[in-house]
């Protein structure tokens, strides 16, 4: 695997929404795809440049993705490990905001910010938060400052520490919404929001379910 390159900028390039450069290294030119933020900050042709790389090997070809720092490459590798997130979407996320801001958005489940990246929808943003928040909070602790684990999940026993219905009602609502295709984090946010708005915990599961569906539809809209 090619993990790092040192050479000179031979030629920046752009093909549609993709951009990168030809990096000349000891007589060999490597085509490397970059985030748009990195591409826009490239030095002039002939300038020395070192980049960390991720090599993607597929049946239809090999592709090199370049990053200005190791932690950006490491975050890229975590992103592409999430189901439904390919290299182009990962580059779009890294190109939309600085690395630290992206980590914080995932850890704090800031779905609106994540959805600013081209190609990232609400479900994908939910999946990123669910699958990566633990790993990122551990690996990028400084960038994830202000993260409160309880802000995404209620108490493990479903007790009244988290605004929402009684434990038995909560379980029934969660099971129904999961069967309808909603993600765990999405359901947790709806229950917490409705509890904070004053919906009585003692109300039955049908009332809570109807309220959750209305809230979730409003969020999608």
N, C-alpha and C positions, 0 to 999 in steps of 0.2 A: 504493500500500500504506500502511496505517496502522501506523506503527511506534512511536508514543509518544502518550500522552494525559495531559492535565493537567486535573483537575476536582475534583469533590467526590463523596463517597460518597452516592448517593441511596438505594440499597437493596441489601443483600446478598440472595442467593437461593440456593436449593438444590432440585435436581430429581433425585431418586434419588441416584445416586452422584456426580452432577455438581454443582459449586457455583461461584458467581461473584458478580458485583455489577453493578448498574446505576450507571454513572459519568456524572454530569451535567457536561457540558463546553459552556459558552457556549450554553445553552439546548437542547442536544441530549443525549439519554440513550443511552449506548453500553452494550450488554450484553456483558460480558467474562467469559469462563470462566477460573477460577483453579485452581491446585493447592490441595488441602485445607489444606496447611500455610500457604499464603499467606492463604487465606480465613479460617482460624481466628484470624489476627493482624490482620484488618482493623480500622481505627479506627471509632469510632461514626459513624452517619449524620450527614452534614453536614460531616464532616472533609475537609480538602483531601487529595488523593492524586494522585501521579504514577506511571504504570506504563508499562513497555515492553510492546509488543504484537506478536503475530504474527497476520496476517490470513490465514485459510484460505478460499479461494474454490472452491466445488464447485457442481455443477448444482442440488443441492437447497438451497443457501443459503450465506450468508457467515457465518463465525464468527471472533470475536476471542478470542485467548488472551492473558492478561495475566501479567506477571512483575515481581517487585520490583526486579530488576537486569538489566542488559544481558547479562551472562554467562549468566544463567539462560535468557534467551530464545535466545541463541546455541546453548546446549547443547540446548535443545528442538528447534531446527531441525536439528541434527545427528542427534538421535534419530529424528525422523520421516523422515529420509532413508534409514534402514535398512529393508530389505525386511521387511515384516511388522509394523512398528512404526507404529501410527497415532497421532493426536494424543492420544487418551484414554490409551493405554498410556504415551506419553511423559509426560503429566501425572501418571500414577500413579507412575512412577519418580521424578520430581522431587518428588512429594508424600510419598514414603515416607522419603526421607533428604535431608539438605542437599546442595547442588550439589557441594561439594568431595568429600563422601563417595561420591556417585554416580560422579563422574569416577574416583576412586581404585578403586572396585569394578570399573568397566569395564576400566581399564588393567591392573589386577592380576588380571583374570578371576576375581573373587570371585563365582562363580555362585550360591552359596547366598544371599548378600546381595542380589543382583539379583532373585532369584526371590521375595523377600519382597514385591515390588510386585504388586498385584492384576493378574492376567492375564498375568504374565510367567512362561513356562515355561523349562525347561532349554535347549531348542533356541534359543529367542529370546535367552536370556542368552548362549549361546555365540556367536550371530550378532553381538550387540552388541560382544562382546569382540574378535571377529575383524575386524569392519569398522571399529570406531572407535578401538581402542587406540592406533594410530599417530597419528591426527589429534588425539586428546585429549592424548596425551603431549607433543605439540608445542605445542598451543594452551593447555593448562592445566597446564603443567609443575609449578608449585608444588603444585597439588592432587594431582598424581600422584606426589608424592615417595615414594621407597621402591620405585618401579617398576624392575624389572630386566628388560630386554627378553629376555634369555636364559632367563628363568624361564618364558616362554610357548612359545618355539621353541628347538629344538636348534640346533647349529652348522649352517651352510648346507651343509656337505659331509656331514652325517650321521655325523660322526666320534664317537669315544668320549667327547668332551667332554660329551655328554648321555647320562645313563644309559639303556640300552636295548639292542636287538639290533644286530648288525652291519649295515652300510649296505645290503647287498643284501636282507637279511631285513626290515629296516625298510621299505624301499620296497615290497616285496611285501605286507606287512601293511597299510601305509597305503593302497595301491590297493584291497585287498579291503574294508577297513572303509569307505572312501569310497564304494565301490559299494553297500555296505549302508546308506548314508545318514548315516553319522556325519560330523561337522564336523572340519576339520583340527585345530583347537585341542583338541577332545575327544579325538582320536586321540593327539595329542602328550602330553596329560596322562596318558593310560593307559600309553603306552610308558615315559614318565619314571617314573611311580609304580611300575610293575612292575620296572623296572631298579633303582630305589632299594630295593625290597623284596628284591632278591637274585636275580631270575630271570637265569639265565646268558645272556650275549650270544651265546654259540656255539650255543644251541638253535635248532632249525629253525623256519621260518616258521609251520608248522601249530601248533606248541606255543605260540609267541608269540601267534598269532591267537586260539587258544582261551582263553589267559590274559587277553587284552585284552577279549574278549567277556564273560568272567565279571566282570572289573573294571568294565566299563561297565554291565553289568546291575545290579551292586551299587550303583553311583552313582545310577542311576535310581530304584532302590528306596529 
